[in-house]
């Protein structure tokens, strides 16, 4: 199984930045307490704090699935505070993870380049 990197860029809805940051901190606490397979979960804000990027690193597809199970109850509240600018998943997700992501707005999948 290969390591996965998820990148999502969001624009805060008017007046919702603080709510997003609160929810993001809550998710981070859950990740640190319950997800040994999540290798990185980092939030970045742009200069005027109107947008953010979250970068997530997973040991493998199973760790990404466990992440969704652990913090999935926060997804709808988080998405109510932001507009998605773009999202990508880099790596080679398992068939199970691909099936779970089918029909989702996030992410666009990028797989590793291997020269011939």
Backbone as a ProteinNet text record, in pm:
[ID]
protein_1_A
[PRIMARY]
XXXXXXXXXXXXXXXXXXXXXXXXXXXXXXXXXXXXXXXXXXXXXXXXXXXXXXXXXXXXXXXXXXXXXXXXXXXXXXXXXXXXXXXXXXXXXXXXXXXXXXXXXXXXXXXXXXXX
[TERTIARY]
84.2	0	88.2	39.9	121.4	66.2	157.2	120.5	36.6	-56.2	-143.9	-126.4	-140.3	-134.8	-262	-335.6	-457	-435.1	-477.7	-464	-598.6	-648.3	-774.8	-758.1	-809	-805.7	-949.4	-974.6	-1108.1	-1107	-1219.3	-1243	-1349.3	-1321.7	-1417.2	-1542.9	-1657.6	-1782.7	-1782.8	-1853.1	-1855.6	-1892.8	-1807.2	-1833	-1815.8	-1761.1	-1754.6	-1613.7	-1511.9	-1373.6	-1352.7	-1398.3	-1374.9	-1442	-1558.6	-1627	-1546.3	-1495.7	-1411.8	-1289.9	-1222.9	-1101.9	-1133.2	-1245.8	-1286.6	-1308.4	-1379.4	-1404.6	-1275.5	-1185.7	-1058.5	-975	-976.7	-904.8	-966	-1097.1	-1166	-1125.8	-1123.8	-1082.5	-937.6	-851.4	-710.8	-691.9	-768.8	-760.5	-802.8	-909.1	-954	-849.8	-787.8	-684.4	-568.1	-518.6	-403.7	-435.1	-556.9	-594.4	-624.7	-671.5	-728.5	-673.3	-579.8	-540	-388.9	-333.3	-188.8	-147.3	-238.6	-207.3	-213	-259.7	-256.6	-122.3	-36	101.8	117.6	21.4	24.4	-114.8	-144.2	-275.4	-252.2	-220	-172.5	-260.3	-286.1	-370.4	-285.5	-308	-236.6	-338.8	-314	-400.9	-325.5	-398.8	-334.6	-317	-249.9	-213.2	-329	-440.4	-553.7	-657.1	-621.9	-704	-845	-853.4	-980.6	-988.5	-871.6	-864.6	-770.8	-787.9	-697.7	-669.4	-563.4	-530	-507.9	-559.6	-533.1	-458.5	-350.3	-267.5	-267.2	-310.1	-323	-236.4	-162.4	-78.7	-123.2	-147	-193.3	-93.7	-74.2	15.3	-27.1	-160.2	-215.1	-364.6	-428.9	-572.1	-655.9	-618.9	-695	-692.4	-577.9	-567.9	-659.4	-670.5	-760.4	-906.1	-939.4	-1075.4	-1104.7	-1007.7	-1024.1	-1039.4	-968.5	-981.9	-1126.2	-1180.7	-1318.3	-1416.7	-1392.3	-1480.4	-1466.3	-1346.2	-1318.8	-1373.4	-1358.8	-1399.8	-1515	-1567.4	-1674.5	-1796.3	-1823.3	-1939.3	-1924.1	-1802.9	-1779.2	-1786.9	-1786.8	-1775.9	-1884	-2009.4	-2115.6	-2104.2	-2067.8	-2050.6	-1932.6	-1823.1	-1705.8	-1742.3	-1806.8	-1839.2	-1941.9	-2014.6	-2106.6	-2031.9	-1902.5	-1825.5	-1735.1	-1722.8	-1627.3	-1685.2	-1619.5	-1644.1	-1517.5	-1532	-1417	-1359.7	-1230.9	-1161.6	-1106.9	-1036.7	-992.4	-946.4	-941.6	-892.6	-829.5	-722	-653	-616.4	-606.4	-551.7	-437.8	-318.9	-200.8	-160.9	-140.4	-100.5	-178.6	-179.4	-248.8	-348.7	-470	-569.3	-615.5	-653.8	-706.4	-840.7	-884.7	-1015.5	-1125.8	-1111.9	-1213	-1221.1	-1106.8	-1107.7	-1159.6	-1120	-1171.8	-1324.9	-1378.9	-1524.5	-1589.8	-1528.3	-1584.4	-1579.7	-1481.8	-1467.6	-1549.1	-1600.2	-1675.1	-1791.9	-1803.4	-1912	-1887.1	-1774.2	-1740.6	-1684	-1707.9	-1646.6	-1497.6	-1458.5	-1319.5	-1281.1	-1172	-1066.7	-1048.2	-967.4	-915.9	-798.8	-788.1	-684.9	-564.3	-447.6	-320.2	-243.2	-194.3	-117	30.2	120.1	263.9	305.7	397.2	458.6	569.5	571.2	679.2	730	855.5	912	924.2	919.2	927.2	1069.1
-118.8	0	124.4	230.1	350.8	460.6	546.6	664.4	756.9	828.2	920.9	1061.5	1160.1	1299.7	1366.9	1426.7	1499.9	1648.4	1726.5	1871.6	1932.2	2018.1	2086.1	2235.3	2315.7	2461.7	2510.4	2589.4	2640.6	2792.7	2851.4	2994.3	3003.3	3083.4	3096.3	3169.6	3119.3	3191.2	3313	3418.3	3542.4	3514.4	3561.3	3549.7	3410	3316	3176.5	3127.4	3212.3	3168.9	3112.3	3182.3	3136.8	3002.7	2981.9	2853.5	2742.3	2769.8	2671	2637.7	2739.8	2716.1	2635.2	2661	2583.8	2437.4	2414.9	2278.5	2208.9	2283.1	2226.8	2184.9	2264.6	2228	2103	2096.5	1977.6	1853.9	1865.7	1753	1716.1	1814.7	1787.8	1710.9	1745.9	1673.4	1527.9	1505.6	1368.5	1289.7	1355.3	1290.5	1248.2	1341.3	1310.8	1199.4	1195.8	1097.4	959.2	952.4	827.5	774.7	845.3	806.1	791.2	679.8	662	654.3	622.7	614.2	747.1	851.9	986	1046.5	1061.7	1104.1	1254.8	1327.5	1473.1	1527.4	1634.7	1698.5	1846.3	1924.7	2061.1	2162.7	2272.6	2379.3	2503.1	2566.7	2687.9	2794	2919.6	3031.6	3125.4	3186.9	3286	3416.3	3514.2	3637.9	3714.9	3725.1	3800.6	3710.2	3583.9	3484.9	3470.6	3477.6	3454.2	3313	3246.5	3110.5	3028	2896.3	2806.3	2685	2616.6	2488	2389.2	2271.2	2163.9	2055.4	2009.8	1905.7	1787	1672.7	1551.1	1442.2	1371.6	1260.4	1134.3	1030.4	902.4	792	704	589.2	506.5	492.7	411.7	440.3	370.9	391.8	360.5	257	221.5	335.2	400.6	513.8	628.3	651.8	755.7	719.3	593.2	547.5	563.5	530	546	693.1	781.2	924.8	970	928	966.7	914.4	794.7	739	815.1	860.1	928.1	1070.5	1144.9	1285.9	1314.4	1211.3	1229.9	1301.7	1287	1355.1	1507.6	1557.8	1702.8	1757.7	1669.2	1713.4	1813.4	1785.9	1876.9	2013	2015.6	2144	2221.3	2152.1	2216.7	2273	2192.7	2237.8	2350.7	2371.2	2484.4	2616	2608.6	2729.4	2772.9	2689.4	2716.4	2682.7	2736	2694.3	2625.2	2511.6	2439.5	2512.9	2540.1	2596.9	2482.4	2389.9	2268.3	2166.7	2042.2	1935.5	1826.8	1770.2	1662.8	1552.4	1434.9	1321.5	1267.9	1261.1	1214.4	1078.7	983.4	850	745	626	514.5	456	510.2	459.6	318.5	246.2	111.3	117.4	2.9	-5.5	35.4	-2.5	34	184.9	252	397.9	464.6	415.7	471.2	463.2	351.6	334.1	433	457	551.8	695.1	725.7	861	883.1	777.1	788	885.7	977.6	1074	1194	1197	1307.5	1424.9	1546.8	1665.6	1669.9	1608	1605	1459.8	1421.3	1499.3	1459.8	1536.3	1495.6	1403.7	1292.3	1194.8	1211.1	1216.7	1217.6	1094.2	1015.1	896	920	846.1	869.5	845.6	927.7	909.5	807.6	715.7	616.1	610.5	643.9	639.5	494.5	475.5	339.7	296
0	0	0	-60.1	-68.9	21.6	61	139.5	52.3	115.1	44.6	100.5	14.1	53.4	4	95.5	60	79.4	-18	-12	-47.6	39.4	10.4	38.5	-52.6	-36.1	-26.2	76.3	103	113.1	76.1	98.1	207.3	309.5	419.8	374.5	415.6	393	485.7	446	524.1	669.7	759.7	902.2	960.2	884.7	930.8	962.9	946.3	968.4	1108.8	1210.3	1348	1374.6	1318.2	1333.9	1266.8	1145.9	1077.8	1162.9	1214.5	1293.4	1419.3	1482.1	1599.9	1562.1	1453.9	1408.6	1366.7	1302.8	1261	1382.2	1486.4	1609.2	1671	1671.2	1723.6	1643.5	1511.9	1426.5	1454.5	1469.4	1497.8	1627.4	1727.9	1855.4	1837	1761.3	1734.9	1656.2	1559.4	1478.7	1568	1649.7	1734.8	1834.6	1885	1986.7	1929.7	1805.6	1755.1	1624.4	1561.3	1426	1410.7	1454.8	1437.7	1290.7	1201.1	1058.9	986.1	1055.2	996.7	1034.9	936.7	960.5	965.9	911.6	913.8	894.6	966.8	957	988.1	884.2	903.2	830.3	897.4	845.2	818.9	704.1	665.2	625.8	664.7	628.3	534.9	439.5	354.2	433	371.5	440.5	500.4	429.5	483.2	551.6	567.5	637.2	580.1	446.8	378.8	322.1	315.7	263.4	350.2	339.6	410.3	323.8	359.5	298	410.8	392.7	485.9	410.3	470.1	408.9	503.8	450.8	530.4	468.1	551	504.4	575.5	496.6	550.7	518.9	613	595.3	474.4	456.9	348.8	336	245.7	222.2	345	418.4	537.8	639.6	654	746.3	701.7	571.1	520.6	548.1	533.5	563.3	712.2	796.7	941.3	979.1	909	933.4	907	794.7	761.6	866.8	916.1	1019.3	1150.3	1181.6	1307.7	1311.8	1203	1202.9	1106.9	1044.1	945.7	999	1128.4	1186.7	1184.2	1159.2	1151.9	1009.8	909.1	770.2	730.3	760.4	714.9	782.8	910.2	979.5	921.1	892.3	832.5	696.1	613.5	478.1	476.2	584.9	594.3	616.3	654.4	683.7	569.3	467.2	359.3	223.3	121.2	-16.5	-63.3	-126.9	-178.4	-298.6	-294.4	-409.7	-493.6	-431.4	-498.9	-396	-439.2	-353.1	-436.9	-385.5	-455	-357	-410.2	-338.2	-422.9	-365.5	-437.3	-382.3	-471.3	-430.7	-507.2	-453.6	-516.5	-417.3	-412.7	-317.7	-353.6	-250.8	-269.9	-342.6	-391.4	-457	-360	-233.6	-133.3	-116.6	-106.1	-90.8	-217.6	-333.6	-460.1	-463.6	-420	-418.8	-324	-208.5	-111.8	-163.5	-246.4	-300.8	-428.2	-487	-612.5	-596.5	-690.4	-688.8	-599.7	-533	-442.9	-521.5	-472.2	-531.9	-501.5	-393.2	-350.5	-339.3	-379.8	-444.3	-589.1	-657.7	-787.8	-756	-823.2	-792.9	-885.2	-823.8	-897	-852	-947.6	-914.2	-947.6	-882.8	-904	-1048.2	-1093.7	-1225.2	-1212.7	-1302	-1306.4	-1449.3	-1466	-1602.1	-1646.6	-1776.1	-1831.2	-1855.1
[MASK]
++++++++++++++++++++++++++++++++++++++++++++++++++++++++++++++++++++++++++++++++++++++++++++++++++++++++++++++++++++

